[in-house]
Every structure is written in structure tokens, then in C-alpha cells.
Amino acid sequence: MNHKVLIIEDSTEIANLVQLHLKDIHCDADIAADGARGLDCFEQGDYQLVILDLMLPVIDGLEVCKRLRNQMRYVPIIMLTSKSSELDRVLGLEMGADDYIVKPFSLPELMARVKVQFRRMETIPASTAKTDCQRLQFANLVIDTEKHQVLLADSKIELTAKEFDLLLHFASHPGRVYSRAELLDKVWNYRYEGYEHTVNSHINRLRNKIENDPAKPHYILTVWGVGYKFNDELL
């Protein structure tokens, strides 16, 4: 069975080339030439991966990425960008992109990164199963892995897909201390050397959503000079 991919790219030449190479690795790809059309296609199709250009007409790539990550359905996003500045790459990762590649890029490299994302998605159910249950509870915090939902004192907390993955990873290994580099590897499933501060941003946003006082966290604790851990005293 072929994977289904959505290419959101306004360059017809690039989109057609990517589509052609995806066919070689057994992927069926649809093309949307602007951000608004890309969002419409995503709503109507059952895609396993999105290849998203940063510079798009109508709705730009960062906003498209943000809207995709605010949906309940999670798919990996590989962002294409003609900009090589650190800020653009960081913004893409913080909006929820799983990987990025800078134009002009090698098509074999892009295909290799596509395969990495498919392999990662295949391991997610096994990783989730290691929690031994579909519902984790720590004090007033409940993580429902089946519904992909988080409750705090019986109130639903709206998390992005990456925030949910990060929280679930911590809660599945309470007391285990992770460095920022380890979290990038374990949660983002790709090594982003130099982008450990992306972890900080996600943890800060996560704390703002689940902690009564983010300055004095109860669930996700800082281990100074090492990294972060989930509070194992809540067990």
C-alpha cells in the first residue's frame, strides 16, 4: 500500500519533480500551489506526510504549519525553505515542523528524509504501547493516549501534537532526566544540532498550559545543568 503525501509548493517545477521522485519510493502525492488550497486538500484527504514550502501565496507556510498542528490529526511535516537563516529554521521547528530542508536541495536527500518520517511514524504505536495503558494519571493531570487528549482537573487542555508528544514522553518515563539534545532526538526524532532552545520554547508553552504556576512547576521539573524530568513524586 502506497503512502499518501501532500505537497504544498507554489513552484510547479519543484512540485512536479518532488511528486515524480515520491512515486519512485511508492508514494502517491497531491499538489497544492498555495497555502489555502493546501489546507483544503489536507481536510479532504487522508495524508501520511506533508511537504510544505515556507514561502507560499495566500497563506504562508508558517501559518499553514501552525493550523495543521492545531488539528487533532497528526502527520509529519517536512518544511522546504529557500531561506537559510537560523530564525526561519527555528520558527519552522517551533511551529511544529518535524524536519526542514533548504533550497536548493538534493532530491535523493529529501526522499531519504521522507523515509525517516515514515519509519518514525511506524514506531509510534509501539512506543505508546510501552505505557501499558491508554490513560496515565498524575494528581489532577490525565493523559489519554487513545483519544490524544489531556485533562487538568477534568478540564480539557488544548495541546499541539508536538506538545502532546513531549508531555507523553516525560510522563511515560517519570523521574528520568533528559537533556535538551536527548529530547530533540527522542521526541522530534531527528538531530537538530544547535536548536536545543526549541525544546525550551515547547516546555515553556507546555508549562503555561498545565502548571498552576509555570514559575514553580509541579509536573515538568528543571534539573539545573542537566535537563528536565517529569516529577516522579506524583506516582
C-alpha positions as CSV (number, residue, x, y, z in Angstrom):
1,M,0.0,0.0,0.0
2,N,1.4,3.4,-1.1
3,H,1.8,6.3,1.4
4,K,-0.2,9.4,0.5
5,V,1.7,12.7,0.6
6,L,0.5,16.3,0.2
7,I,3.0,18.7,-1.5
8,I,2.2,22.4,-0.8
9,E,4.6,24.2,-3.1
10,D,4.0,27.2,-5.5
11,S,6.8,26.3,-7.8
12,T,5.3,23.9,-10.4
13,E,8.7,22.7,-11.5
14,I,9.8,21.8,-7.9
15,A,6.4,20.3,-7.0
16,N,6.3,18.1,-10.1
17,L,9.9,16.9,-9.5
18,V,9.2,16.0,-5.9
19,Q,6.0,14.2,-7.0
20,L,7.9,12.2,-9.6
21,H,10.6,11.1,-7.1
22,L,8.0,10.3,-4.4
23,K,6.4,7.9,-6.9
24,D,9.7,6.0,-7.1
25,I,9.5,5.3,-3.3
26,H,5.9,4.2,-3.6
27,C,4.2,7.4,-2.6
28,D,1.1,8.9,-4.2
29,A,1.3,12.7,-4.0
30,D,-1.2,15.5,-4.5
31,I,0.0,19.1,-5.2
32,A,-1.4,22.4,-3.8
33,A,0.0,25.6,-5.2
34,D,-0.9,27.9,-2.3
35,G,-1.4,27.7,1.5
36,A,-5.2,28.0,1.4
37,R,-5.6,25.2,-1.2
38,G,-3.1,23.1,0.8
39,L,-5.3,23.4,4.0
40,D,-8.4,22.5,2.0
41,C,-6.6,19.4,0.5
42,F,-5.5,18.3,3.9
43,E,-9.0,18.5,5.3
44,Q,-10.3,16.3,2.4
45,G,-7.5,13.8,2.1
46,D,-6.0,11.1,4.3
47,Y,-2.3,12.0,4.1
48,Q,0.6,10.4,5.9
49,L,3.1,13.3,5.3
50,V,3.0,16.9,4.2
51,I,5.9,18.6,2.3
52,L,5.4,22.3,2.9
53,D,7.1,25.3,1.3
54,L,7.8,28.2,3.6
55,M,7.1,31.0,1.1
56,L,3.6,30.5,-0.2
57,P,0.9,32.8,-1.7
58,V,-2.4,33.4,0.1
59,I,-1.4,31.8,3.4
60,D,2.3,31.4,4.2
61,G,4.0,28.1,5.2
62,L,4.4,29.0,8.9
63,E,0.7,29.8,9.3
64,V,-0.2,26.6,7.4
65,C,2.1,24.6,9.7
66,K,0.5,26.2,12.7
67,R,-3.0,25.4,11.6
68,L,-2.1,21.8,10.7
69,R,-0.6,21.4,14.2
70,N,-3.8,22.7,15.8
71,Q,-5.8,19.9,14.3
72,M,-6.3,16.6,16.1
73,R,-4.9,14.6,13.3
74,Y,-1.2,14.4,13.3
75,V,1.0,13.9,10.3
76,P,4.8,14.6,9.9
77,I,5.7,17.9,8.2
78,I,8.9,18.5,6.2
79,M,9.3,22.2,5.5
80,L,11.0,23.5,2.4
81,T,12.7,26.9,2.6
82,S,14.8,29.0,0.3
83,K,16.0,30.9,3.3
84,S,18.9,29.6,5.2
85,S,18.8,31.9,8.2
86,E,18.7,30.4,11.7
87,L,15.5,32.3,12.5
88,D,13.5,30.7,9.7
89,R,14.6,27.2,10.7
90,V,13.8,27.8,14.3
91,L,10.4,29.3,13.6
92,G,9.5,26.3,11.4
93,L,10.5,23.8,14.1
94,E,8.7,25.7,16.9
95,M,5.5,25.9,14.8
96,G,5.6,22.1,14.7
97,A,7.6,21.1,11.6
98,D,9.3,17.7,12.0
99,D,12.1,18.4,9.6
100,Y,13.3,21.1,7.2
101,I,15.5,21.2,4.1
102,V,16.9,24.3,2.5
103,K,16.5,25.0,-1.2
104,P,18.2,24.2,-3.5
105,F,18.1,20.7,-2.1
106,S,19.1,17.2,-3.3
107,L,16.0,15.2,-4.2
108,P,17.7,11.9,-3.0
109,E,18.3,13.6,0.4
110,L,14.6,14.7,0.5
111,M,13.5,11.2,-0.3
112,A,15.7,9.9,2.5
113,R,14.2,12.3,5.0
114,V,10.7,11.3,3.8
115,K,11.6,7.6,4.5
116,V,12.8,8.6,8.0
117,Q,9.5,10.2,8.8
118,F,7.6,7.1,7.7
119,R,9.8,4.9,9.8
120,R,9.3,7.1,12.8
121,M,5.5,7.0,12.4
122,E,5.6,3.2,12.2
123,T,7.3,3.1,15.6
124,I,4.9,5.5,17.4
125,P,2.2,2.9,18.2
126,A,4.9,0.6,19.7
127,S,6.3,3.4,21.7
128,T,2.9,4.4,23.0
129,A,2.1,0.8,23.9
130,K,5.1,0.8,26.3
131,T,3.0,2.9,28.7
132,D,1.0,-0.3,29.4
133,C,-2.3,1.7,29.5
134,Q,-4.3,4.2,27.5
135,R,-4.7,6.5,30.4
136,L,-2.0,8.0,32.6
137,Q,-2.9,10.0,35.7
138,F,-0.6,12.1,37.9
139,A,-2.5,14.1,40.5
140,N,-5.0,16.2,38.6
141,L,-3.3,15.6,35.2
142,V,-4.7,12.9,32.9
143,I,-3.2,11.9,29.6
144,D,-5.5,9.8,27.4
145,T,-3.3,8.2,24.7
146,E,-6.2,6.7,22.8
147,K,-8.1,10.0,22.5
148,H,-4.8,12.0,22.2
149,Q,-6.3,14.2,24.9
150,V,-5.0,15.9,28.1
151,L,-7.3,16.8,31.1
152,L,-6.3,19.0,34.0
153,A,-8.8,18.9,36.9
154,D,-11.3,17.4,34.4
155,S,-10.9,20.4,32.0
156,K,-9.5,19.7,28.5
157,I,-6.2,21.2,27.8
158,E,-5.5,22.2,24.1
159,L,-2.0,21.0,23.1
160,T,-0.3,20.9,19.8
161,A,0.7,17.5,18.5
162,K,4.4,18.1,19.5
163,E,3.4,19.4,23.0
164,F,1.4,16.2,23.5
165,D,4.3,14.0,22.3
166,L,6.7,15.9,24.6
167,L,4.3,15.5,27.7
168,L,3.6,11.9,26.9
169,H,7.3,11.1,26.6
170,F,8.0,12.7,30.0
171,A,5.0,11.1,31.7
172,S,6.0,7.7,30.3
173,H,9.4,8.0,32.0
174,P,8.8,9.8,35.3
175,G,12.0,10.7,37.2
176,R,14.2,10.1,34.1
177,V,16.3,13.2,33.4
178,Y,16.6,14.2,29.7
179,S,19.0,16.8,28.2
180,R,17.6,19.1,25.5
181,A,19.6,17.2,22.9
182,E,18.1,13.9,24.0
183,L,14.6,15.3,23.9
184,L,15.2,16.6,20.3
185,D,16.3,13.1,19.4
186,K,13.5,11.2,21.3
187,V,10.5,13.5,20.6
188,W,11.4,15.3,17.4
189,N,13.1,12.1,16.2
190,Y,15.8,14.0,14.4
191,R,19.1,15.6,15.5
192,Y,18.9,19.4,15.2
193,E,22.4,20.4,16.4
194,G,22.3,23.9,17.7
195,Y,18.5,24.0,18.1
196,E,18.2,22.8,21.7
197,H,16.4,26.1,22.6
198,T,13.4,24.8,20.6
199,V,12.9,22.4,23.5
200,N,12.9,25.3,25.9
201,S,10.2,27.0,23.9
202,H,8.0,23.9,23.9
203,I,8.5,23.2,27.6
204,N,7.7,26.8,28.4
205,R,4.4,26.7,26.4
206,L,3.6,23.3,27.9
207,R,4.1,24.6,31.4
208,N,1.9,27.6,30.7
209,K,-0.9,25.2,29.8
210,I,-0.6,22.5,32.6
211,E,1.0,24.2,35.5
212,N,-0.8,26.4,38.1
213,D,2.3,28.5,38.4
214,P,4.7,28.0,35.5
215,A,7.5,29.7,37.5
216,K,7.2,26.9,40.1
217,P,6.3,23.8,38.1
218,H,4.7,20.8,39.6
219,Y,4.8,18.4,36.8
220,I,7.8,19.1,34.5
221,L,10.8,19.9,36.6
222,T,14.2,21.5,35.7
223,V,17.3,19.7,36.8
224,W,19.8,22.5,36.7
225,G,22.8,21.9,34.5
226,V,21.4,18.7,33.1
227,G,17.9,19.0,31.6
228,Y,14.3,18.2,32.5
229,K,12.3,15.4,34.1
230,F,8.7,14.5,35.0
231,N,8.0,14.7,38.7
232,D,8.2,11.1,39.9
233,E,6.9,12.0,43.4
234,L,3.4,12.2,41.8
235,L,3.4,8.4,41.3
